Amino acid sequence: QVQLVESGGGLVQTGGSLRLSCAASGRIFRTFAMAWFRQAPGKEREFVAATRWNDGLTVYEDSVKGRFTISRDNAKNTVYLQINNLKPEDTAVYYCASGGILGMRRSLYTDWGQGTQVTVSS
């Protein structure tokens, strides 16, 4: 129903920054919320941040507050994740997702991108 394509990942040094992008296409009118999740090797996919299209309300996982910022450009159908002061523990595949309600649970999101790799060197 909705196609999501992530970009902006790469290899960076500790303390650096990245801005991830998620471009949405298809039946976007059926979506209400957009979110970022991440999955490190051997770990569960975990919630990072989410926002609502209509008013920009945001929700963050506690461990990323102050370093990560989610934003959206409705005219471009694009959601961003600005990551500052990167740490090695941020290394993961970052996934964009869309769903009908804002929240932290994976089950709330029905459409997913293929992910973009973020690698932070020591």
Steps between C-alpha positions, in 0.01 A plus 500: 500500500782739592855480369777632725861551394768590753826674418781689669670221692872441490823460692581781744734557792391523861368850567395559142152556363267365232162594360291207386215551252187296434313572178140377492291423193181316411187518716645755742154637579434189706793566735485702820836448669859440393769339710863396508612168643846346514640150526853412601649155427361239738247738655129569469376780279444797732305824484696822451262787419164577340300798379151582374445642154226741603653688793860380532455357851809293584581203722853380584656201666662627821855398408510719187341817639727800452698343215233387252241725336216381278337744260282492191447697180140440398543663158777252415339200674829453680595430861847566639703378794782730603755314711765698687792391718496150358621217722614147410184361662296688237631257237196328349277475198250784524149436368224741410139398564149639453177424681160623606582606856795661677676273748808300593384146423606325179150361457362851441688532171392315189744614229876483523801606296798277430729689736820699482822398676656732756846399617687699765871429530685508831 
